[in-house]
Amino acid sequence: MKKYTIILFDIDDTLLDFKKAEHSALHNTFMEHDMPTGFADTHASYRKISEVLWHELEQGRMAIRELGIERFKRLFLEHELDISADTFSKLYLENLGKETHIMPGAEELLESLDDCRLAIITNGFGEVQKSRIQNSPFNGRFEHLIISEETGFQKPHKGIFDYAFEKLGLSSKEGVLIVGDSLTSDIQGGADYGIDTCWYNPFGKKNTTGIRPTYEIRELLELGEIINGNKTEKNSK
């Protein structure tokens, strides 16, 4: 008897490698602006700006569309670049939607979960996330793609989980597991909602927060043991 039958997956840096996608899409967008060193020159600044804004998004202090343009406004202001943030953002999102880089073990994992109900629950832009999944080997593997832009709520807000449960026709939280790489988004959101959580932590980052996942894994294929009830909860000792 499986311990979990409904699995909610994050996308970015859980099933798909967002860092590779971001690097490639940013580089290509700068190239289309005739700036071959644009990515190298600005990426460190971009990551810092983006991290701040995504945190504000998680806290409900910024809308996703506002974030999309604001990050480039701040970047171009810092580097004194005369580029339209709106135009750059649109082109970047188009390029990002074309980037599909699979995380290690993700394809094999999903192939082993044919008898589970699977859904995506992700923060991000609707058209971008749909395009990336559609262009991946995962296309058609999920009952629903639940994307923050389309729900009006972002993880960790309970609204996106309410939306997911309604879409999946769920009335009980038993047997539901959320899997993701972000403590503040995936794990906090799942814990607040009352469902079990699995922190995918491939690089062995230290957890310096007060957020406690039910499970922690280094490799995605470890998830099979959890789903089948063969792995001890991280916080059971």
C-alpha positions as CSV (number, residue, x, y, z in Angstrom):
1,M,0.0,0.0,0.0
2,K,1.5,3.3,-1.1
3,K,1.9,6.0,1.6
4,Y,1.4,8.8,-1.0
5,T,-0.8,8.7,-4.1
6,I,-1.0,12.3,-5.1
7,I,2.3,14.1,-5.7
8,L,2.5,17.8,-6.3
9,F,5.8,18.8,-8.1
10,D,7.5,22.1,-8.3
11,I,9.1,22.7,-11.7
12,D,12.1,24.9,-11.4
13,D,15.3,23.3,-10.1
14,T,13.2,20.3,-9.1
15,L,12.1,18.7,-12.4
16,L,13.7,21.2,-14.8
17,D,17.0,22.9,-14.4
18,F,16.1,26.6,-14.1
19,K,19.6,27.9,-13.7
20,K,20.6,26.5,-17.1
21,A,17.4,27.8,-18.7
22,E,17.9,31.2,-17.2
23,H,21.5,31.4,-18.3
24,S,20.8,30.4,-21.8
25,A,17.7,32.7,-22.2
26,L,19.5,35.7,-20.8
27,H,22.5,35.2,-23.0
28,N,20.3,34.8,-26.1
29,T,18.3,37.9,-25.2
30,F,21.5,40.0,-24.8
31,M,22.8,38.6,-28.1
32,E,19.6,39.7,-29.8
33,H,20.4,43.2,-28.4
34,D,23.9,43.0,-30.0
35,M,25.5,42.6,-26.5
36,P,27.6,39.5,-26.6
37,T,29.1,40.1,-23.2
38,G,25.8,41.3,-21.7
39,F,25.1,38.2,-19.7
40,A,28.6,37.9,-18.3
41,D,28.7,41.6,-17.4
42,T,25.3,41.7,-15.6
43,H,24.5,38.2,-14.3
44,A,25.8,38.6,-10.8
45,S,23.7,41.8,-10.4
46,Y,20.7,40.2,-12.0
47,R,20.8,37.2,-9.6
48,K,20.8,39.6,-6.5
49,I,18.0,41.7,-7.9
50,S,15.9,38.7,-8.9
51,E,16.4,37.0,-5.5
52,V,15.0,40.1,-3.7
53,L,12.1,40.4,-6.0
54,W,11.1,36.7,-5.9
55,H,11.1,36.9,-2.1
56,E,8.8,39.9,-2.3
57,L,6.6,37.8,-4.6
58,E,6.4,34.9,-2.2
59,Q,5.4,37.4,0.5
60,G,2.6,38.7,-1.6
61,R,4.2,42.2,-2.0
62,M,4.7,42.0,-5.7
63,A,2.7,40.7,-8.7
64,I,4.4,38.3,-11.1
65,R,4.0,40.7,-14.1
66,E,5.5,43.6,-12.1
67,L,8.4,41.4,-11.2
68,G,9.1,40.5,-14.8
69,I,9.7,44.1,-15.8
70,E,11.0,45.5,-12.5
71,R,14.0,43.2,-12.4
72,F,15.3,44.5,-15.7
73,K,14.5,48.2,-14.8
74,R,16.7,47.8,-11.7
75,L,19.4,45.9,-13.7
76,F,19.6,48.5,-16.5
77,L,19.6,51.4,-14.1
78,E,22.5,49.8,-12.1
79,H,24.5,49.2,-15.2
80,E,23.5,52.4,-17.0
81,L,22.1,50.6,-20.0
82,D,19.6,52.4,-22.3
83,I,17.4,49.4,-22.9
84,S,13.6,49.1,-22.7
85,A,12.9,46.8,-19.7
86,D,9.5,46.0,-21.1
87,T,10.8,44.9,-24.5
88,F,13.7,43.0,-23.0
89,S,11.4,41.2,-20.5
90,K,9.0,40.0,-23.3
91,L,11.9,38.7,-25.4
92,Y,13.5,37.0,-22.4
93,L,10.3,35.2,-21.5
94,E,9.9,34.0,-25.1
95,N,13.4,32.7,-25.0
96,L,13.0,31.1,-21.5
97,G,9.9,29.2,-22.7
98,K,12.1,27.4,-25.3
99,E,14.6,26.2,-22.7
100,T,14.0,22.7,-21.3
101,H,16.8,21.2,-19.3
102,I,16.0,18.0,-17.3
103,M,17.2,17.6,-13.7
104,P,19.1,14.3,-13.1
105,G,16.7,11.4,-12.4
106,A,13.5,13.4,-13.2
107,E,12.5,11.4,-16.3
108,E,13.2,8.1,-14.7
109,L,11.3,9.1,-11.6
110,L,8.1,10.2,-13.4
111,E,8.2,6.9,-15.5
112,S,8.1,5.0,-12.2
113,L,5.0,6.9,-10.9
114,D,2.4,5.7,-13.4
115,D,0.1,4.6,-10.5
116,C,0.2,8.0,-8.8
117,R,-1.7,11.1,-9.5
118,L,0.7,13.9,-10.5
119,A,0.3,17.6,-10.7
120,I,2.6,20.6,-11.1
121,I,2.3,23.5,-8.6
122,T,4.7,26.3,-9.5
123,N,5.4,30.0,-9.2
124,G,6.0,31.7,-12.5
125,F,4.6,32.9,-15.8
126,G,1.8,30.8,-17.3
127,E,2.9,30.7,-20.9
128,V,6.5,30.2,-20.0
129,Q,6.0,27.2,-17.6
130,K,3.5,25.6,-20.0
131,S,5.8,25.9,-22.9
132,R,8.7,24.4,-21.0
133,I,6.7,21.4,-19.9
134,Q,5.2,20.9,-23.4
135,N,8.7,20.9,-24.9
136,S,9.9,18.4,-22.3
137,P,9.5,14.6,-22.0
138,F,7.0,15.3,-19.2
139,N,4.3,16.6,-21.6
140,G,1.0,14.9,-20.8
141,R,2.3,13.3,-17.6
142,F,0.4,15.7,-15.2
143,E,-3.3,16.0,-14.5
144,H,-3.0,19.8,-14.0
145,L,-0.4,22.5,-14.4
146,I,-1.1,24.8,-11.5
147,I,0.7,28.1,-12.1
148,S,0.7,31.1,-9.8
149,E,0.1,33.7,-12.5
150,E,-3.2,31.9,-13.4
151,T,-4.4,31.2,-9.9
152,G,-3.7,34.7,-8.5
153,F,-1.7,33.2,-5.6
154,Q,1.9,32.1,-5.3
155,K,3.5,29.5,-3.0
156,P,3.6,29.6,0.0
157,H,0.1,31.2,0.0
158,K,-2.7,28.8,0.9
159,G,-4.7,30.1,-2.0
160,I,-2.6,28.2,-4.6
161,F,-3.1,25.0,-2.6
162,D,-6.8,25.6,-2.3
163,Y,-6.9,26.0,-6.1
164,A,-4.8,22.8,-6.6
165,F,-7.1,20.7,-4.3
166,E,-10.2,22.0,-6.1
167,K,-8.7,21.2,-9.5
168,L,-7.8,17.7,-8.3
169,G,-11.1,17.1,-6.6
170,L,-9.4,16.5,-3.2
171,S,-11.2,16.7,0.1
172,S,-8.5,15.0,2.2
173,K,-4.9,15.9,2.8
174,E,-4.0,12.3,3.5
175,G,-1.7,10.8,0.9
176,V,-0.7,14.1,-0.6
177,L,3.0,15.1,-0.9
178,I,4.6,18.2,-2.3
179,V,8.1,17.9,-3.7
180,G,10.3,21.0,-4.3
181,D,13.7,22.6,-3.9
182,S,12.6,25.8,-2.1
183,L,12.2,25.8,1.7
184,T,10.4,29.2,1.7
185,S,8.1,28.4,-1.1
186,D,7.4,24.7,-1.5
187,I,8.1,23.4,2.0
188,Q,6.7,26.3,3.9
189,G,3.6,26.4,1.7
190,G,3.0,22.6,2.1
191,A,3.7,22.7,5.9
192,D,1.4,25.6,6.4
193,Y,-1.3,23.8,4.4
194,G,-1.0,20.7,6.4
195,I,0.4,18.3,3.8
196,D,3.6,16.4,4.0
197,T,6.7,17.9,2.3
198,C,9.8,16.6,0.6
199,W,12.8,19.0,0.2
200,Y,14.9,18.2,-2.8
201,N,18.3,19.3,-1.7
202,P,20.8,18.0,-4.3
203,F,23.8,20.1,-3.1
204,G,23.3,19.5,0.6
205,K,22.6,23.0,1.5
206,K,22.3,23.7,5.2
207,N,18.8,24.5,6.4
208,T,19.3,27.7,8.5
209,T,15.6,28.4,8.6
210,G,12.9,27.3,11.1
211,I,11.2,25.4,8.3
212,R,11.2,21.7,8.7
213,P,10.4,19.4,5.8
214,T,8.9,16.0,6.4
215,Y,11.6,14.4,4.2
216,E,14.8,15.5,2.6
217,I,16.4,13.9,-0.4
218,R,19.6,14.5,-2.4
219,E,18.5,12.5,-5.5
220,L,15.0,12.5,-7.1
221,L,14.9,8.7,-7.4
222,E,14.9,8.5,-3.6
223,L,11.3,9.7,-3.8
224,G,10.2,6.2,-4.7
225,E,11.1,5.0,-1.3
226,I,9.1,7.8,0.4
227,I,6.0,7.2,-1.8
228,N,6.1,3.5,-0.9
229,G,6.5,4.2,2.8
230,N,10.0,2.8,3.0
231,K,11.9,6.0,4.1
232,T,11.7,7.4,7.6
233,E,10.5,10.9,8.1
234,K,13.4,13.4,8.6
235,N,11.9,14.8,11.8
236,S,10.6,11.5,13.4
237,K,13.6,11.0,15.7
